[in-house]
Amino acid sequence: MPGGDLPAPLIAEQVMGSGKPGFVPALDALTDYPIRDRLREIACPVLVVWGEEDRLVPVRDAYVFGELIPNARVVVWPETGHVAMLERPAAFNALVDEFLAR
């Protein structure tokens, strides 16, 4: 379902999680953590999967992560938003299977 069009039940499930205890503190911790400062420390192969139409985190970050993480592979899908694994589950699973097989 390219283009970020998620089925309504899946969207509802995602939204329901936002009201759970701990959601806001976890989000705050995520946004306050200096992740870029630590990316060079990653010592294993990394698969960075991004949607070109991501409206939450710009696609340019995918390429920055790919530059900062040693041994990273960056895959950017067109017509895909922030949740590539939900928008393109079969393609995502196949990509992960192929990455893990290497």
Order of alpha helices (4+ residues) and beta strands (2+ residues): alpha-alpha-alpha-beta-alpha-beta-alpha-alpha
